[in-house]
Amino acid sequence: MASAKKTTTSNGNGTALGFEATLWATADKMRNNMDAAEYKHVVLGLIFLKYISDAFQERHEHLEQLAADPQSDYYIKEANERYVVTEDRDEYVAENIFWVPAEARWSFLQANARQPNIGTLIDEAMAAIERANPKVKGVLPKDYARPALDKRSLGELIDLIGTIGLGDQTSRSQDILGRVYEYFLSMFASAEGKRGGQFYTPQPVVKLLVEMLAPYKGRVYDPCCGSGGMFVQSEKFTESHGGRVGDISVYGQESNPTTPGGCPR
């Protein structure tokens, strides 16, 4: 399995980066005859899949521990029957964690990363997640099996993403997903040139706009919300100035349905 290098670079926004640059270099090999507008969906879709799978797996392991603990209310004496707890969808949804079906879990996909049908398996995983989680129905990319997508490079990308924790509690506290996502958006925007501005505005520009607006309370509306950077910076501004995040509400729309992370109308 590939391992991410520990080199440090910069994304131009003053953020120290390590594995993100390596991840981008691996993903960029997939481009071949595709431009950034196409393969950004391939990469960002996998990053999202790894994120929700990590969160699911962490909860799954915690439930296994509870089911094996005689002092726990979840205790089940027979080890082979503990799946009753670990596979209870409600135990995940109640914790605001996506229910990830067995065929969509990262461990399954990574075990099959080098198989020629890996594209089909990912498409089926995305479809399974949408069926199990109606709030993302019709949103996830499901075109990994197309012939133009090199399956060897796709397998390499899965292996590399597999070395990075994204959705577990520690990674969430460090905003690893946010770092990877923002870095990729900036790189995709650069690769796409002028069109990249449709979905990504450099962080310093967004931060300046938010500081001018000074959103201590009330509503924040972005008519071209793209990846939602205005909302993220509004929350950071409120917190850094001693305000309460609950005092602001965010609203937005995005006319381009292919914008990664874009807000639906």
C-alpha positions as CSV (number, residue, x, y, z in Angstrom):
1,M,0.0,0.0,0.0
2,A,1.3,3.4,-0.9
3,S,2.3,5.8,1.8
4,A,2.0,9.6,1.8
5,K,5.2,11.5,2.0
6,K,5.8,13.9,4.9
7,T,7.1,16.8,2.8
8,T,5.7,20.2,3.5
9,T,4.6,22.7,0.9
10,S,2.3,25.7,0.7
11,N,-1.0,26.3,-1.1
12,G,-0.4,30.0,-1.4
13,N,-2.8,30.8,1.4
14,G,-0.1,30.4,4.1
15,T,-1.3,27.0,5.1
16,A,1.4,24.4,5.8
17,L,0.7,21.2,3.8
18,G,2.2,17.7,3.9
19,F,0.2,14.8,2.4
20,E,-2.1,17.0,0.4
21,A,0.6,17.7,-2.2
22,T,1.4,14.0,-2.5
23,L,-2.3,13.2,-2.8
24,W,-2.7,15.8,-5.6
25,A,0.3,14.5,-7.5
26,T,-1.2,11.0,-7.5
27,A,-4.6,12.2,-8.5
28,D,-3.2,14.4,-11.2
29,K,-1.8,11.3,-12.9
30,M,-5.4,10.3,-13.6
31,R,-5.9,13.3,-15.8
32,N,-4.7,11.7,-19.1
33,N,-7.3,13.0,-21.6
34,M,-9.6,14.4,-18.9
35,D,-9.5,18.0,-17.9
36,A,-9.8,19.2,-14.3
37,A,-13.5,19.8,-14.7
38,E,-14.0,16.1,-15.1
39,Y,-11.6,14.4,-12.7
40,K,-12.2,16.7,-9.8
41,H,-15.4,14.9,-9.3
42,V,-13.5,11.6,-9.2
43,V,-11.1,12.7,-6.5
44,L,-13.5,14.7,-4.4
45,G,-16.1,11.9,-4.5
46,L,-13.5,9.4,-3.1
47,I,-12.5,11.9,-0.4
48,F,-16.1,12.2,0.7
49,L,-16.5,8.4,0.7
50,K,-13.4,8.0,2.9
51,Y,-14.6,10.7,5.3
52,I,-18.0,9.1,6.0
53,S,-16.4,5.6,6.1
54,D,-13.9,6.7,8.7
55,A,-16.6,8.1,10.9
56,F,-18.7,5.0,10.5
57,Q,-15.8,2.7,11.3
58,E,-14.9,4.6,14.5
59,R,-18.5,4.3,15.7
60,H,-18.6,0.6,14.6
61,E,-15.5,-0.2,16.7
62,H,-16.9,1.7,19.7
63,L,-20.2,-0.3,19.5
64,E,-18.1,-3.6,19.3
65,Q,-16.4,-2.6,22.5
66,L,-19.7,-1.9,24.2
67,A,-21.2,-5.1,23.0
68,A,-18.3,-7.0,24.5
69,D,-18.4,-5.2,27.8
70,P,-20.4,-7.0,30.5
71,Q,-20.9,-3.7,32.3
72,S,-22.4,-2.0,29.3
73,D,-26.1,-1.8,28.5
74,Y,-25.2,-3.0,24.9
75,Y,-23.6,-6.2,26.2
76,I,-24.3,-9.3,24.1
77,K,-22.8,-12.5,25.5
78,E,-22.4,-14.3,22.2
79,A,-19.7,-12.8,20.1
80,N,-21.2,-14.0,16.9
81,E,-24.4,-12.1,17.7
82,R,-22.9,-8.7,18.4
83,Y,-23.6,-7.7,14.9
84,V,-27.1,-6.9,16.1
85,V,-25.6,-3.8,17.8
86,T,-22.8,-3.0,15.3
87,E,-25.1,-3.2,12.3
88,D,-28.0,-1.3,13.8
89,R,-28.5,1.7,11.5
90,D,-30.1,3.8,14.2
91,E,-27.0,3.6,16.4
92,Y,-25.2,5.6,13.7
93,V,-27.9,8.0,12.5
94,A,-28.5,9.0,16.2
95,E,-24.9,10.2,16.3
96,N,-25.3,12.1,13.1
97,I,-23.1,9.6,11.3
98,F,-23.9,8.4,7.8
99,W,-25.0,4.7,7.6
100,V,-22.5,3.1,5.3
101,P,-23.6,-0.3,3.8
102,A,-21.0,-3.1,3.8
103,E,-20.4,-2.8,0.0
104,A,-19.6,0.9,0.4
105,R,-17.1,0.7,3.3
106,W,-13.6,1.8,2.6
107,S,-12.1,-1.4,3.8
108,F,-14.0,-3.3,1.2
109,L,-13.1,-0.9,-1.6
110,Q,-9.4,-0.8,-0.6
111,A,-9.3,-4.6,-0.5
112,N,-10.5,-4.6,-4.2
113,A,-8.6,-1.5,-5.3
114,R,-6.4,-3.4,-7.8
115,Q,-9.3,-5.4,-9.3
116,P,-10.3,-4.4,-12.9
117,N,-13.9,-3.8,-11.8
118,I,-13.0,-1.3,-9.1
119,G,-14.8,1.4,-11.0
120,T,-18.0,-0.5,-11.0
121,L,-17.6,-1.3,-7.2
122,I,-17.2,2.4,-6.5
123,D,-20.3,3.3,-8.5
124,E,-22.3,0.7,-6.7
125,A,-20.9,2.0,-3.3
126,M,-22.0,5.5,-4.2
127,A,-25.5,4.3,-5.2
128,A,-25.8,2.2,-1.9
129,I,-24.9,5.3,0.2
130,E,-27.6,7.3,-1.6
131,R,-30.2,4.7,-1.0
132,A,-29.3,4.4,2.7
133,N,-29.0,8.2,3.2
134,P,-31.8,10.1,1.3
135,K,-30.3,13.5,2.1
136,V,-27.5,12.8,-0.5
137,K,-29.8,11.2,-3.1
138,G,-28.7,12.2,-6.6
139,V,-25.7,14.1,-5.3
140,L,-22.7,11.6,-5.4
141,P,-20.7,10.9,-8.5
142,K,-21.4,7.5,-10.1
143,D,-19.2,7.4,-13.2
144,Y,-16.1,5.6,-12.0
145,A,-16.6,2.6,-14.4
146,R,-16.3,4.7,-17.5
147,P,-13.5,3.4,-19.9
148,A,-11.7,6.8,-20.0
149,L,-10.8,6.4,-16.3
150,D,-7.6,4.5,-15.9
151,K,-8.3,1.8,-13.3
152,R,-4.7,1.3,-12.3
153,S,-4.4,4.9,-11.4
154,L,-7.8,4.8,-9.6
155,G,-6.5,1.9,-7.5
156,E,-3.3,3.8,-6.6
157,L,-5.4,6.8,-5.6
158,I,-7.6,4.6,-3.3
159,D,-4.5,3.2,-1.7
160,L,-3.1,6.6,-1.0
161,I,-6.3,8.1,0.3
162,G,-6.5,5.0,2.5
163,T,-3.4,6.2,4.4
164,I,-5.1,9.4,5.5
165,G,-7.5,9.6,8.4
166,L,-10.4,12.0,7.4
167,G,-13.5,11.2,9.4
168,D,-12.4,9.9,12.8
169,Q,-12.7,12.2,15.8
170,T,-9.0,13.2,15.8
171,S,-9.0,14.1,12.1
172,R,-12.3,16.0,12.5
173,S,-10.8,18.1,15.4
174,Q,-7.8,19.0,13.1
175,D,-10.1,19.6,10.1
176,I,-8.1,17.3,7.9
177,L,-11.1,17.0,5.5
178,G,-11.3,20.8,5.2
179,R,-7.6,21.1,4.6
180,V,-7.6,18.4,1.8
181,Y,-10.8,19.7,0.3
182,E,-9.7,23.4,0.2
183,Y,-6.3,22.4,-1.2
184,F,-7.8,20.4,-4.0
185,L,-10.3,23.1,-4.9
186,S,-7.5,25.6,-5.2
187,M,-5.5,23.2,-7.4
188,F,-8.5,22.4,-9.5
189,A,-9.2,26.1,-10.0
190,S,-5.6,26.6,-11.0
191,A,-5.8,23.7,-13.5
192,E,-9.0,25.0,-15.0
193,G,-7.8,28.5,-15.3
194,K,-10.5,31.2,-15.6
195,R,-13.4,28.7,-15.3
196,G,-12.0,27.6,-11.9
197,G,-13.4,30.8,-10.4
198,Q,-16.8,29.3,-10.7
199,F,-16.3,27.1,-7.7
200,Y,-13.4,28.5,-5.8
201,T,-12.4,31.9,-4.6
202,P,-9.0,32.2,-2.8
203,Q,-9.3,32.2,0.9
204,P,-7.7,35.6,1.5
205,V,-10.3,37.2,-0.8
206,V,-13.2,35.5,1.0
207,K,-11.7,36.4,4.4
208,L,-11.4,40.1,3.4
209,L,-15.0,40.1,2.3
210,V,-16.2,38.6,5.6
211,E,-14.1,41.0,7.7
212,M,-15.8,43.9,5.8
213,L,-19.2,42.5,6.4
214,A,-18.5,41.7,10.1
215,P,-21.2,39.1,10.5
216,Y,-21.7,39.1,14.3
217,K,-25.4,38.2,14.0
218,G,-28.2,37.9,11.6
219,R,-28.2,36.3,8.1
220,V,-25.4,35.7,5.7
221,Y,-26.5,35.2,2.2
222,D,-24.2,34.2,-0.7
223,P,-25.9,34.2,-4.1
224,C,-23.0,32.4,-5.7
225,C,-21.9,30.2,-2.8
226,G,-19.8,27.7,-4.7
227,S,-18.0,25.6,-2.2
228,G,-19.3,27.5,0.8
229,G,-16.1,29.4,1.7
230,M,-18.1,32.5,2.7
231,F,-20.0,30.5,5.3
232,V,-16.9,28.9,6.8
233,Q,-15.1,32.2,7.1
234,S,-18.2,33.8,8.6
235,E,-18.2,31.2,11.4
236,K,-14.5,31.6,12.0
237,F,-15.0,35.4,12.2
238,T,-17.8,35.1,14.7
239,E,-15.9,32.7,16.9
240,S,-12.6,34.7,16.8
241,H,-14.5,37.9,17.8
242,G,-16.2,36.4,20.8
243,G,-19.6,35.9,19.2
244,R,-21.8,32.9,19.1
245,V,-22.2,30.8,15.9
246,G,-25.8,30.3,16.8
247,D,-26.5,34.0,16.3
248,I,-25.9,33.8,12.5
249,S,-27.8,31.9,9.8
250,V,-26.3,31.1,6.4
251,Y,-28.2,31.0,3.1
252,G,-26.9,30.5,-0.4
253,Q,-27.6,29.2,-3.9
254,E,-25.5,27.9,-6.7
255,S,-26.7,27.8,-10.3
256,N,-24.0,25.3,-11.5
257,P,-24.9,21.8,-10.3
258,T,-21.4,20.5,-11.0
259,T,-19.8,22.9,-8.5
260,P,-18.1,20.7,-5.9
261,G,-19.7,21.3,-2.5
262,G,-22.0,23.8,-4.2
263,C,-25.2,24.9,-2.4
264,P,-28.4,23.7,-4.2
265,R,-30.9,26.2,-5.2
